[in-house]
């Protein structure tokens, strides 16, 4: 029998789910991680704890299912979006805890860029907000001396959780993100589907610190999951969690909507960029995905 291992690295914890070739769930493991919150309401996660839990959860589902590790043929990842990890490219060690999407510490950075809010929205489809990844990356560079040093040496990696997992699981051999996660950073240009150099400069970053953007259904690299598998197997898909839910519920056509009682509300499939209406969370989030030409929009409060 062949199996697929799915990892969902979410805000509250990590889920590992093993599917057989018919799509049936064979086993599942859930591991929470610490929510590091201080008196200011700043929210952090320990990125080392997260990758440790990912490896542990994978081992647990294999043990529960009582299968041979080599029967697992591929891995797919979904992840909490916008959360930022910065690390040293040479050592693989984080320079700071992950700054979680809920954390508003980068508000002064977003406020300083208020004159450029229209430009940011035109290029990215997102409102100028500390909710997104770029202000968080800028905060790390401005407030963590080691991060600034590494940036100047072109050794700093700045990525969302998916990039951190891919980089670590492949022992630093792959430094990539997908369109769904890149589209939530305020750095990806919707017209080029690439990092926008003017926005990179605006946030005080460098292109060298950002991962390669690739489609969600892409070979992200090979991993043995810290020795779990006798031979390395492919990480064959990566998606931000809300985008993954939209796709999993079969929303492939324009106008189809997935409603969920998560942090915000609904996701909708759209084929064109539109003006964000009042009340939209950071405007709209777009994803060039599945080679169908559709774009994915994040929903309202």
Secondary structure, 3 states (H helix, E strand, C coil): CCEEEEEEECCCEEEEEEEECCCCEEEEEEEECCCEECCCCCEEECHHHHHHHHHHHHHHHHHHHCCCHHHEEEEEEEECCCCEEEEECCCCCECCCEECCCCCCCHHHHHHCHHHHHHHHHHHCECCCCCCHHHHHHHHHHHCHHHHHHHHCCCEEEEEHHHHHHHHHCCCCCCEEEHHHHCCCCCEECCCCEECHHHHHHCCCCHHHCCEEECCCCCCEEECCCCCCCCCEEEEEEEEHHHHHHHHCCCCCCCCEEECCCCCCEEEEECCCCCCCCCECCECCCCCECCCCEEEEECEC
